[in-house]
Amino acid sequence: MPKTYNLNRLAYFAAVIETGSFTRAADRLKVTKGVVSSQITQLEQDVQATLLIRSTRKVSPTEAGQIFYARCTTILSEAEEAFEELSQLTAVPAGTLRLTAPNDYGTAIVTPVVAAFRRQYPTCKVEFQLGESLSDLTNGELDLAIRVGWLTDSALQARKLGGFRQLLVGTTDYLSRMPDIAHPDDLQGIDFVSNARMSDPGRCRFENPQGDEVTIHIKNTLSIDSTPALLEAVKAGAGLAVLPDYLVQDHVLAGTLQTVLPGWTLPDGGIYTVYPPSRFRPAKVTAFVSMLTIAEKARLNR
């Protein structure tokens, strides 16, 4: 039969290492010094190793104690997070939810979810920022970020929520005045409204069902750093543009805009929830992401 250990003794051992004293460890744990001493003695007997060097001035770990302490801190941290996560299963979202999302996706998709979240959890407040920066996640000022596109490597935690297609669109009136566009090469010389936030806004990589790939560089006749403004420019007849489906699908269905080169596709993008570098997520974050996930699935199934 395998030997069993009293894991509570790990907390006593960690407290002694971190405070450097049996007395200070007892004060932290709100027990007597004798209790701490007896627990450490029993722990050393359990593991058959000397973990601490005791002197009249201080207590310090042996080499074995240092190695054991590193593992103890991991175990204690995991245990604390497990209890916190379990408590969230029955917790009611509370406090202020602080989140950010890009202007276009945030306005079109996230804002209605924010409103629904407030209706369902009226005791919660929401601070919603439209923007691209992730810096406020690392300094603790935000609980959640929604990001769209292609994520770069980051110490932050990300989970894919959904995806979107990039569509090349223009108005029917504008396209009626242009030569027929049957192949990506036919886009040369066509007015193109580009997103100034893109690293290479004129570069478009198309692929057809047969696996043929064509990369072209389109002449940018108008450059705008706001996707909603870019959409308005296209609707006003300024030219063609590549826009995400979540922003233009209603306009395409209504006939306001028309897709160009429907037999060719552009690279799909992702929609992500990005969290601060902590495994623990408050109930307000979990509840909001659940609602946003439902909204995103409904959008994809339209």
Number of C-alpha atoms within 10 A of each C-alpha: 3 4 5 7 11 10 12 11 19 21 19 22 27 19 20 24 20 12 17 17 18 24 17 16 24 20 15 13 14 9 12 14 16 12 13 23 18 13 18 22 16 14 22 17 11 13 11 9 12 16 23 20 12 14 8 5 8 11 16 19 19 15 13 12 21 15 12 17 19 11 12 19 15 11 14 16 10 13 12 13 15 13 10 14 17 11 12 16 10 9 12 14 20 15 13 15 20 20 22 24 25 20 16 20 20 21 14 14 17 22 16 13 20 21 12 15 20 14 11 12 16 11 12 16 16 15 11 18 16 17 15 14 13 19 11 16 20 15 10 12 12 21 20 26 26 25 24 23 13 11 13 5 7 9 9 13 13 20 12 14 20 16 18 18 16 18 25 23 25 27 22 15 14 18 20 9 8 12 10 10 14 13 13 20 13 13 21 13 12 17 19 24 25 27 22 17 12 10 8 11 18 20 15 16 14 19 16 14 9 7 9 9 14 14 12 15 15 20 17 20 15 16 15 15 12 15 21 17 13 23 24 11 18 21 20 13 15 19 21 29 25 26 22 23 19 19 20 22 18 12 15 16 10 10 12 14 24 23 20 21 18 12 12 21 17 16 12 14 16 16 20 21 19 23 24 23 15 10 12 14 16 19 20 23 18 15 16 19 18 12 15 22 17 12 16 19 13 10 14 12 7 6
